[in-house]
Amino acid sequence: MLNFQNTELAFKLRSDEELRSARFLFSSISNPRLVRFGSKWALWALRVGLPINGLIRRTVFRQFCGGESIRSCTAVIERMHDRGVQSILDYSAEGKYGEEDLDRTHSIILSTIEYAQEHPGVPLAVFKPTGLGPSAIWTAVSAGKTLNAEQEKQWARAKERIRSLCAAAQRANIPLMFDAEESWMQKAMDDLCLEMMRTFNQERPIVFNTLQMYRHDRLEYLKEIDSISERDGFYIGLKIVRGAYMEKERQRAQERGVPSPIQPDKAATDRDYNAACAFIADRLDRYALVAGSHNEQSAQLLADLLTSNGQKDTDRVYFSQLYGMSDHISFNLAAAGFRVVKYLPFGPIQEVMPYLIRRAEENTSVGGQSGRELQLISEELRRRKG
Ligand SMILES: Cc1cc2nc3c(=O)[nH]c(=O)nc-3n(C[C@H](O)[C@H](O)[C@H](O)COP(=O)(O)OP(=O)(O)OC[C@H]3O[C@@H](n4cnc5c(N)ncnc54)[C@H](O)[C@@H]3O)c2cc1C
C-alpha cells in the first residue's frame, strides 16, 4: 500500500511560512460566500486598475501558479524535479479569442515545447483547443453546421495552428496533450486529435487526447479508437480525467431539453475512470497514459496494477495532479518510484484570474477537497512543531 498520509514527504518543499499561508488560503476558500464575493471583487478591482496584483501574487497565485512567464517557472520546476516530480507548463490565460490572441497563444505553446526539450523536469506539453481556435467554430464543427466563408478561414487557421504544434512536438520528441473542454465542442476536437494521432503517432505516442469519464459515452469511445488504431497501426496517447464542467453540462442539457451527457452519479464516473485506466494499463505496448486525478483510490488502483504488471517505472504512464493541490499524492507516488508530473499553470496575473477562480470554486464545491488539503497541511504544521 502507498502511504498518502506521509505529510513530511508531501510538503518537504514548503517552508513553514508557505504552509501557514496555504492553510489560511484553503480555510478561506472553503467558504463559498467568501469565494463568490472575493472573485467578483478581484475581477472588478483588476478591471478598474486597483493595485491588487501583489495581494493576488502572494496568495492564490503563489499557491496555484508557477509564475507569470515560462522562464519564471524554472525555480519551481527544478525544486520539484529534485524530489522526483516533473512539470507540465500549462499556459492558463483565458478569455482571449481574437485571431491575434490565438496566434500569440500558439507561439507560447510552441515555446513550452522548446523549453521541455531543454529541461528534463518537463516531459510533456499541453494546450487548450479553445486557446487556438474560437469556441464558436469548435461548437459549429462539432454540430456538423455548414460554415460560411469567414468561418471556414477561422477553422483552417485553428487546424493549422494545432497541426504545426503537433509537428513541433514530434520533432522535439515531447508528447503534446489536447485538454478536453465542454461536450458540445468535443467532437471536432476528438476528430482532429485522431487525425493528428494517425499522422504523428506512427512511431511512438506523441499526440494525446483527453477523455472525461464523467461522460457516459467515453468508455465506448475508447473502445472505438482502440479498434481504429489497431486496424490502422498508430499509437494512442490519452489523458484520463473525470471532467471539470459537470454543472455547466447538466444545466445546458436541461435548458435545451436534451439528455445530459453526464453519468447518473459519482460512482458511475469513478467506475469508468478506473476502467479506462485499467484498459490502457493492459495495453501499454500501443498506448501511453496520463492519469489526471486527485482521487486517492484511483491512484492506488493504478499503482497496484502497474506494480503487479511489473511496469512501475514505465515511461508510458504518468500520474498527474495540479500544482498547489494533492501534494500528498504526487510526492508519495514519486517517492515510491512512479512517474509523476504536475500541471504548472503560468501567465500574467490578470489573465490567469479565471483559472484561479475555478480552482477556488472547485475547492469549495467538490466536497472534501479543500477539507482534505487543510487537514494534511495542519497535520504537517503540527508534526513540525513536534
Ligand atoms: C492533471 C489534470 C489535468 C486535468 N485536465 C482536465 C481536462 O483536460 N479537462 C477536464 O474537463 N478536466 C480536467 N481536469 C479536472 C478533472 O476533470 C476533475 O475535475 C478534477 O481532477 C476532480 O476529479 P478527481 O479525479 O481529481 O477527483 P474526485 O474528487 O474523486 O472527483 C470529482 C469529479 O467526479 C465527477 N463527479 C462528481 N460528482 C458527480 C456526480 N454526482 N455524477 C457524476 N460525476 C460526478 C466530476 O467530474 C468531479 O469533478 C484535470 C485534472 C488534473 C489533475
The ligand as an ORCA input file, in Angstrom:
! r2SCAN-3c Opt
* xyz 0 1
  C      -3.555     16.881    -14.293
  C      -5.004     17.167    -14.505
  C      -5.452     17.518    -15.779
  C      -6.804     17.792    -15.997
  N      -7.247     18.081    -17.271
  C      -8.579     18.237    -17.487
  C      -9.089     18.418    -18.812
  O      -8.354     18.464    -19.798
  N     -10.436     18.556    -18.964
  C     -11.303     18.495    -17.883
  O     -12.524     18.577    -18.072
  N     -10.830     18.349    -16.631
  C      -9.505     18.218    -16.400
  N      -9.053     18.048    -15.123
  C     -10.001     18.172    -13.986
  C     -10.670     16.842    -13.694
  O     -11.517     16.538    -14.766
  C     -11.503     16.839    -12.416
  O     -12.455     17.867    -12.445
  C     -10.743     17.007    -11.141
  O      -9.474     16.436    -11.218
  C     -11.529     16.350     -9.979
  O     -11.630     14.942    -10.176
  P     -10.690     13.893     -9.405
  O     -10.477     12.691    -10.247
  O      -9.463     14.605     -9.033
  O     -11.395     13.511     -8.066
  P     -12.772     13.297     -7.368
  O     -12.818     14.368     -6.337
  O     -12.873     11.887     -6.929
  O     -13.916     13.519     -8.415
  C     -14.612     14.687     -8.599
  C     -15.154     14.588    -10.009
  O     -16.081     13.494    -10.103
  C     -17.123     13.828    -11.006
  N     -18.402     13.848    -10.257
  C     -18.639     14.441     -9.045
  N     -19.938     14.276     -8.679
  C     -20.521     13.574     -9.672
  C     -21.855     13.122     -9.878
  N     -22.845     13.348     -8.997
  N     -22.126     12.433    -11.025
  C     -21.164     12.169    -11.939
  N     -19.883     12.578    -11.787
  C     -19.557     13.276    -10.676
  C     -16.786     15.207    -11.552
  O     -16.056     15.014    -12.745
  C     -15.913     15.816    -10.460
  O     -15.029     16.800    -10.973
  C      -7.717     17.756    -14.907
  C      -7.254     17.416    -13.637
  C      -5.931     17.111    -13.420
  C      -5.483     16.750    -12.054
*
